[in-house]
Amino acid sequence: MPLTSREDGNLLTLVVDGAIDSGLGGELHKAASEALHTGKRRFLVNLQKAKQANSAGLEALVRTATAVTGGGGRIALVGPDPVLADILKATRLDKRFAVFESTEQAIGRLRRE
């Protein structure tokens, strides 16, 4: 399954396993939007198993972040591999998202905000 989720109180962790493309990006956006409607306000997108991202997938990440922040929430990315981290830097999306190396760092930051 390319996208799984785990809930912990007000935090929803979305685990990406595969390429972030329009299909997976759409699933990510849908899951975050549904969670916003149920009261979740903290979102962690775990990219440790993400294999790559195309422009449609990156656009879906931005749409997801826009929906989350527009709904009063916070979002963070964790664990992109070096290639995906370089893509985030090249597209300047590393400035749009809080990006962390470890899940613990990301959760700590989300819970403090």
Phi, psi and omega in degrees: 000124186287339179222122175235161181224153175224137178252142175214091184065238182271006183254130174245122175259126177251118183258118180267129178229089181140193181282135177273100180236192183297323180294307180292323177299320177296319177297318179299312180297316180297314181298317180293318180297316179296320180293323176301319181292341177262005174104359177290142181228354179237126184231131177240121177257109182273115183254015185298335179251006179290132185269325181191176177214136174256179185298323178294322178292319177295320178298322178294323175298317179295316178300320179297313179298320179296318178295316182295309182291326176295333177269010178086014182257180177231147181224144177219152175251145179225138168073033176294141177292169185303322180293314179293323176299320177295322177296317179298321178291315182297327180268000182064017177287344175293344175273336181279327183247149167279120183245129183235153177279326184239151178298320181299317178299314183296314180296317179302317180293315181297323182286333179283333184280000000 
